């Protein structure tokens, strides 16, 4: 491997495709090397069907965004509450993720590629617990699961 070739999270054809993009990100520095590698890994895993049965890592992001919205977009959400709501959704795969449903460890594994981790948070009742904030997800939500844009039929008609 040449000293100028970046270390890639993928091999073969995917590496050929991603190498120039990751090289530019490495040259840019800052947050870009990490972000480019996360995007590379997530997108190639999803395309190849290796992303936890073809999309669980994207699905967890959309479900977490939905839960934050359903809870009134709080500044922080306890991990336990997040898991309770994820596992309670009959349309989602989370209750069958393991014999006990999605666990804190299972959630962490799904979020690891994005660099998102639970941390101690102080809540309005004064208690401290592990949890997440919506700001932790803002970047990945915008990159991997942007909100649906309204279709022309769904937009109100303007006067003639």
Residue frames as qw, qx, qy, qz and C-alpha x, y, z in Angstrom:
[[0.000, 0.890, 0.456, 0.000, 0.00, 0.00, 0.00],
 [0.386, 0.483, -0.015, 0.786, 1.39, 3.37, -1.02],
 [0.245, -0.266, -0.495, 0.790, 1.73, 5.98, 1.75],
 [0.213, 0.067, -0.097, -0.970, -0.72, 8.20, -0.13],
 [0.461, -0.268, -0.732, -0.424, -3.43, 5.54, -0.35],
 [0.449, -0.416, 0.316, -0.725, -6.01, 6.02, 2.41],
 [0.050, 0.022, 0.971, -0.233, -6.98, 3.23, 4.79],
 [0.499, -0.113, -0.356, -0.782, -10.45, 2.20, 3.65],
 [0.534, -0.108, 0.660, -0.517, -13.23, 0.40, 5.54],
 [0.859, 0.362, 0.223, -0.286, -14.09, -1.57, 2.36],
 [0.460, -0.327, 0.701, 0.436, -12.28, -3.68, -0.23],
 [0.461, 0.284, 0.755, 0.371, -12.31, -4.52, -3.91],
 [0.182, 0.561, 0.516, 0.621, -14.70, -2.64, -6.15],
 [0.292, -0.896, -0.334, -0.017, -16.15, -0.50, -3.37],
 [0.551, -0.573, 0.095, 0.599, -12.62, 0.58, -2.43],
 [0.415, 0.185, 0.453, 0.767, -11.97, 1.60, -6.04],
 [0.039, -0.757, -0.480, -0.441, -15.08, 3.76, -5.96],
 [0.446, -0.867, -0.220, 0.034, -14.54, 5.31, -2.52],
 [0.726, -0.184, -0.022, 0.662, -10.77, 5.84, -2.56],
 [0.282, 0.412, 0.138, 0.856, -10.79, 9.22, -4.34],
 [0.371, -0.750, -0.263, -0.481, -13.57, 10.56, -2.12],
 [0.761, -0.602, -0.149, 0.190, -11.91, 9.42, 1.09],
 [0.646, 0.071, 0.013, 0.760, -8.56, 10.81, -0.12],
 [0.025, 0.605, 0.149, 0.782, -10.16, 14.23, -0.53],
 [0.611, -0.724, -0.211, -0.241, -11.76, 13.93, 2.92],
 [0.808, -0.319, -0.123, 0.480, -8.37, 13.03, 4.42],
 [0.426, 0.285, 0.061, 0.857, -6.84, 16.10, 2.80],
 [0.252, -0.709, -0.220, -0.621, -9.68, 18.27, 4.12],
 [0.272, 0.125, -0.707, 0.640, -9.03, 16.98, 7.64],
 [0.406, -0.197, 0.281, -0.847, -11.15, 17.82, 10.65],
 [0.663, 0.057, 0.585, -0.464, -14.34, 15.76, 10.86],
 [0.669, 0.485, -0.277, -0.490, -14.32, 14.76, 7.18],
 [0.268, 0.345, -0.898, -0.058, -12.10, 11.64, 7.36],
 [0.226, 0.083, 0.876, -0.418, -14.43, 10.07, 9.95],
 [0.569, 0.434, 0.269, -0.645, -17.63, 11.17, 8.22],
 [0.533, 0.492, -0.520, -0.451, -16.47, 9.89, 4.84],
 [0.164, 0.208, -0.963, 0.054, -15.56, 6.49, 6.24],
 [0.367, 0.232, 0.723, -0.538, -18.88, 6.17, 8.08],
 [0.603, 0.503, -0.019, -0.619, -20.74, 7.08, 4.88],
 [0.386, 0.433, -0.768, -0.272, -18.65, 4.60, 2.90],
 [0.018, -0.066, 0.971, -0.230, -19.27, 1.75, 5.33],
 [0.436, 0.337, 0.572, -0.608, -22.98, 2.42, 5.83],
 [0.583, 0.530, -0.150, -0.597, -23.73, 2.88, 2.15],
 [0.392, 0.372, -0.810, -0.226, -21.76, -0.12, 0.93],
 [0.131, 0.020, 0.932, -0.336, -23.15, -2.35, 3.69],
 [0.525, 0.401, 0.386, -0.644, -26.68, -1.27, 2.82],
 [0.562, 0.523, -0.390, -0.508, -26.17, -1.84, -0.89],
 [0.342, 0.303, -0.887, -0.067, -24.66, -5.28, -0.35],
 [0.761, -0.354, -0.385, -0.383, -27.37, -6.34, 2.11],
 [0.609, 0.004, -0.632, 0.479, -24.90, -6.72, 4.98],
 [0.128, -0.326, 0.293, -0.889, -26.48, -3.93, 7.00],
 [0.259, 0.052, 0.779, -0.569, -28.27, -6.04, 9.55],
 [0.369, 0.444, 0.816, -0.014, -30.70, -7.66, 7.16],
 [0.296, 0.433, 0.515, 0.678, -30.65, -4.88, 4.63],
 [0.035, -0.628, -0.191, -0.753, -31.31, -1.60, 6.33],
 [0.574, -0.629, -0.494, 0.176, -31.60, -1.94, 10.11],
 [0.462, -0.270, -0.147, 0.832, -28.99, 0.77, 10.66],
 [0.061, -0.232, -0.279, -0.930, -30.98, 3.22, 8.57],
 [0.482, -0.541, -0.605, -0.330, -34.25, 2.01, 10.10],
 [0.530, -0.484, -0.485, 0.500, -32.99, 2.66, 13.64],
 [0.207, -0.076, -0.004, 0.975, -32.19, 6.25, 12.70],
 [0.280, -0.333, -0.432, -0.790, -35.66, 6.89, 11.25],
 [0.579, -0.529, -0.618, -0.059, -37.36, 5.21, 14.20],
 [0.464, -0.358, -0.369, 0.721, -35.34, 7.23, 16.72],
 [0.011, 0.087, 0.151, 0.985, -36.20, 10.46, 14.89],
 [0.445, -0.442, -0.567, -0.533, -39.89, 9.46, 14.96],
 [0.590, -0.491, -0.579, 0.275, -39.68, 8.74, 18.71],
 [0.293, -0.182, -0.200, 0.917, -38.04, 12.08, 19.50],
 [0.205, -0.219, -0.321, -0.898, -40.80, 13.83, 17.54],
 [0.561, -0.446, -0.635, -0.289, -43.50, 11.75, 19.25],
 [0.560, -0.460, -0.486, 0.489, -42.09, 12.68, 22.65],
 [0.033, -0.977, -0.201, 0.063, -42.24, 16.39, 21.78],
 [0.598, 0.603, -0.210, 0.484, -38.57, 16.71, 20.74],
 [0.613, -0.783, -0.014, 0.105, -37.14, 16.77, 24.28],
 [0.113, 0.871, -0.478, 0.025, -33.56, 18.00, 24.78],
 [0.057, 0.384, -0.918, 0.079, -32.64, 14.47, 25.93],
 [0.865, -0.101, -0.195, -0.452, -34.26, 11.05, 26.04],
 [0.561, -0.469, 0.666, -0.147, -33.35, 8.28, 28.48],
 [0.206, 0.300, -0.883, -0.297, -31.95, 5.16, 26.84],
 [0.181, 0.180, 0.927, -0.275, -34.50, 3.07, 28.76],
 [0.444, 0.568, 0.344, -0.601, -37.40, 5.14, 27.43],
 [0.363, 0.553, -0.514, -0.546, -36.03, 5.03, 23.89],
 [0.090, 0.151, -0.978, -0.110, -35.73, 1.24, 24.05],
 [0.316, 0.337, 0.757, -0.461, -39.21, 0.92, 25.56],
 [0.489, 0.620, 0.085, -0.607, -40.71, 2.85, 22.66],
 [0.288, 0.473, -0.727, -0.406, -38.63, 1.08, 20.01],
 [0.008, -0.032, 0.998, -0.054, -39.60, -2.36, 21.36],
 [0.366, 0.403, 0.628, -0.556, -43.29, -1.38, 21.67],
 [0.429, 0.484, -0.281, -0.709, -43.67, -0.61, 17.95],
 [0.792, 0.111, 0.586, -0.130, -45.49, -3.64, 16.47],
 [0.700, 0.711, 0.024, -0.058, -44.44, -2.62, 12.92],
 [0.141, 0.822, -0.546, 0.072, -40.73, -2.48, 13.76],
 [0.832, 0.150, -0.528, 0.079, -38.26, -5.38, 14.08],
 [0.040, 0.607, -0.563, 0.559, -36.88, -4.25, 17.44],
 [0.727, -0.366, 0.346, -0.467, -38.94, -6.43, 19.79],
 [0.993, 0.096, 0.069, -0.012, -37.57, -9.48, 17.96],
 [0.315, 0.812, -0.469, 0.148, -33.96, -8.27, 17.87],
 [0.213, 0.280, -0.877, 0.328, -33.10, -10.66, 20.73],
 [0.374, -0.402, -0.835, 0.044, -35.09, -12.70, 23.25],
 [0.214, -0.594, -0.465, 0.620, -35.42, -9.50, 25.33],
 [0.309, 0.916, 0.254, 0.018, -35.98, -7.20, 22.34],
 [0.474, 0.660, -0.182, 0.554, -33.53, -4.46, 21.49],
 [0.685, -0.576, -0.243, 0.373, -31.18, -3.99, 24.45],
 [0.124, -0.940, 0.170, 0.268, -28.82, -1.13, 25.31],
 [0.478, -0.400, 0.644, 0.443, -25.94, -3.16, 23.87],
 [0.512, 0.428, 0.679, 0.305, -27.86, -3.97, 20.69],
 [0.177, 0.958, 0.218, -0.053, -28.73, -0.31, 20.26],
 [0.289, -0.802, 0.370, 0.370, -25.08, 0.65, 20.73],
 [0.558, -0.057, 0.703, 0.438, -23.97, -1.84, 18.08],
 [0.411, 0.696, 0.548, 0.216, -26.46, -0.35, 15.60],
 [0.035, 0.997, 0.071, -0.025, -25.28, 3.20, 16.33],
 [0.674, -0.483, 0.278, 0.486, -21.51, 2.51, 16.52],
 [0.583, 0.312, 0.424, 0.619, -20.85, 3.12, 12.82],
 [0.075, 0.860, 0.274, 0.424, -22.32, 6.60, 13.21],
 [0.370, 0.241, -0.424, 0.791, -20.17, 7.45, 16.23],
 [0.469, -0.528, -0.036, -0.707, -23.25, 7.94, 18.41],
 [0.459, -0.063, -0.808, 0.363, -23.08, 6.76, 22.02],
 [0.470, -0.779, -0.369, -0.189, -25.29, 7.18, 25.05],
 [0.338, 0.312, -0.435, 0.774, -23.92, 9.39, 27.78],
 [0.231, -0.492, -0.658, 0.522, -24.92, 10.54, 31.24],
 [0.043, -0.494, -0.313, -0.810, -27.59, 13.22, 30.92],
 [0.036, 0.226, 0.604, -0.763, -29.38, 15.34, 33.50],
 [0.086, -0.498, -0.744, -0.437, -33.16, 15.34, 33.07],
 [0.212, -0.570, -0.079, -0.790, -35.75, 17.95, 34.13],
 [0.759, -0.563, -0.262, -0.196, -36.72, 15.89, 37.19],
 [0.285, -0.830, 0.453, -0.159, -33.13, 16.34, 38.46],
 [0.885, -0.187, 0.419, 0.075, -32.16, 12.72, 37.92],
 [0.147, 0.665, -0.631, -0.372, -29.21, 11.64, 35.85],
 [0.843, 0.106, 0.524, -0.062, -29.33, 8.65, 33.49],
 [0.356, -0.127, 0.680, 0.628, -27.86, 7.35, 30.26],
 [0.460, 0.709, 0.460, -0.272, -29.51, 8.89, 27.27],
 [0.477, 0.244, 0.468, 0.703, -29.31, 10.59, 23.90],
 [0.116, 0.635, 0.148, -0.749, -29.91, 14.09, 22.56],
 [0.667, 0.665, 0.333, -0.042, -31.37, 14.96, 19.18],
 [0.156, 0.901, -0.355, -0.196, -28.25, 16.98, 18.36],
 [0.483, -0.380, 0.768, 0.180, -26.26, 13.72, 18.40],
 [0.583, 0.323, 0.735, 0.126, -28.41, 12.50, 15.51],
 [0.313, 0.807, 0.086, -0.493, -28.86, 15.73, 13.51],
 [0.082, 0.608, -0.629, -0.478, -26.01, 15.07, 11.09],
 [0.160, -0.042, 0.967, 0.194, -26.81, 11.40, 10.43],
 [0.395, 0.579, 0.634, -0.325, -30.52, 12.12, 10.14],
 [0.341, 0.785, -0.092, -0.510, -29.85, 14.70, 7.45],
 [0.058, 0.526, -0.761, -0.375, -27.39, 12.44, 5.62],
 [0.005, -0.057, 0.991, 0.122, -29.03, 9.01, 5.75],
 [0.020, -0.530, -0.847, -0.035, -32.73, 9.59, 6.31],
 [0.043, -0.002, 0.018, -0.999, -33.80, 13.12, 5.46],
 [0.410, 0.388, 0.601, -0.566, -37.46, 13.87, 6.07],
 [0.400, 0.452, 0.718, 0.347, -39.78, 13.16, 3.19],
 [0.042, 0.147, -0.143, -0.978, -40.46, 16.16, 0.99],
 [0.522, 0.439, 0.514, -0.520, -44.14, 16.82, 0.42],
 [0.390, 0.250, 0.734, 0.497, -45.38, 15.64, -2.93],
 [0.086, -0.095, -0.256, -0.958, -47.07, 18.17, -5.24],
 [0.446, -0.452, -0.660, -0.401, -50.45, 16.50, -4.54],
 [0.523, -0.498, -0.577, 0.382, -49.94, 16.98, -0.79],
 [0.218, -0.130, -0.108, 0.961, -49.26, 20.71, -1.10],
 [0.247, 0.679, 0.531, -0.443, -52.21, 23.06, -0.82],
 [0.438, 0.554, 0.471, 0.528, -53.35, 24.57, -4.06],
 [0.163, -0.355, -0.105, 0.914, -52.68, 28.25, -4.50],
 [0.386, 0.676, 0.398, -0.486, -55.32, 30.58, -5.82],
 [0.553, 0.374, 0.543, 0.510, -55.87, 31.10, -9.53]]
